[in-house]
Structure formats: C-alpha cells, structure tokens
Amino acid sequence: MAELKRWSFYRATIAEFIATLLFLFLAVSTVVNYKEPNYTDKCSRVGYLGIALAHGGVIFVLVYCTSGISGGHLNPAVTFGMLLTRRMSLIRAAAYTVAQCLGALLGVLFVFCFTNSDEQQSSEGVVNVVTRNYTKGAGLVAEFIGTFVLVYTVFSSADPKRNARDSLVPVLSPLPIGFAVFVVHLATIPITGTGINPARSLGTNLIYRSPTEAMDDLWIFWVGPFLGALAAAVYHKYILRAGAVKTLKSFRASGSSGGQPPV
C-alpha cells in the first residue's frame, strides 16, 4: 500500500495509459487505411507486411520512451508475466492493466471518430476474430504461442546480465521486443488478426462491434495471451534461471536443519 503514496506509481500508470493510447491509435489507423477502398495505387496499400511493421515499429518506439518510467509494458499480458515473476506488486499490476485497457479504448475511439467512410468504420480487419479457415482451438493456440514469444522476449531483454553487456547501446533493449511483435504479426494475422494484447482486443471489439457481438470469441484473446504469459514466466524463471532448482535446494536445506534456515 505504500506505493499508493508515491508519485512514481501514478507517473508510471499515466505513462502506460498514454503509451497504450498512442499504440492503439497508430496501429488501428494503419489497419483502417489499409482497408480504404479509394486507393488505386498499389503502393498506397500497406498490406500484411506494412501492418506488421507498423505494430512492431510503434512498440519499439513506445517501449524505448517509457521503459525508464513504467517498464514499457503496454500490454496486460506482459504485466501479468512481470507479476508472476515478482517483478512488480499486485497493486501496480492492477493499476497498469486498468490504465492499458482504458488507453486502448480511447485510442481506438479516436480512430473511429476520425474516419468517415463506412468501409473504414467496419469491423473487418480491425477486431480480432478467428478467420473462417481456422478453428477456435487453432486461434487459441496462435494467441498462446504469439504471446509466449513476446513475453519471453521481454524477459530476455530485461535480463540484468544482458543489460550490463548492452549498456553502451541502450536502444538494443526495446529493439528485439518490436521485432518479436513484427514477426508474430506476420505469422498470426491470417489466423486471428493477431491479438497478443488483451487491451487491444478489448478496445477494438467494444468500439467497432455491436453490443451483442462485442464479446464473441473475446475470451480467446484474453485466455490465450494470459496462458502464453504464464508459460513464458515459468519457462524463464524456473527453467532458464533454475528457480525450481534453487527452491528445491532451499527446501531441502531447511528440512535438514530441523526447519531452521541454514547458517
């Protein structure tokens, strides 16, 4: 509860809100412009590659700008992974998640209000849905794997040893995160439109779909990413960092000393 008395807590929460708002505004704008039917020049259409580049590039820039303030999460799944690895408190994680969801809603709302054609204001391509060629199970797996790759990359980029080695080139830290987002989009856009961010999926669904359709399949884009973050956290902390081995050794040492911590 002491965090609630510190300005740094609120500053970080505001940073997450603004960064997520900017991310959704720029990312959804790219998708909306891709759908604009009046473009006759092929070079005017960004395509899947352009959408993936836009998402990855925006994430790279915003993580670079906010990592020193809030950690640059911009994603409830990333925040959940950090919570599981005890890198942040439950109160801060909850505040980040609320800020991210509100920022996503406002960012998508701005895009919706600024566009005026029926084609641009349709939900096609903007909301995350499992495409007709794939089952819901396939969509869930795609979201799980995509988020696993993202959160695992975040953990690796935040590794203290790596940070010490790359301290002379600080821009290297957010670069692999942006590239991971780029690659995951290329792989999963045809399957689910690429969620890997529950706040993004929530914002686009609530703004671009009717109230009766807003919750259709939304669970896939929350359950999949959170399970992916959970798997990445377990893999990084208890396998790569041997957290399970250390815990087991500590337990055995405690038992051998009659329940007292080893001297």
Secondary structure, DSSP 8 states (H G I E B T S, - for coil): -GGGG-HHHHHHHHHHHHHHHHHHHHHHHHHHHHH-TT--SGGG--HHHHHHHHHHHHHHHHHHHHTTTT----SHHHHHHHHHTTSS-HHHHHHHHHHHHHHHHHHHHHHHHH--STTTTS-TTTS----TTS-HHHHHHHHHHHHHHHHHHHHHHT-HHHHHHTTT-GGGTTHHHHHHHHHHHHHHHHHHS----HHHHHHHHHHHS-TTTTTTTTTHHHHHHHHHHHHHHHIIIIIIS-HHHHHHHHHHHHHHTTTS---
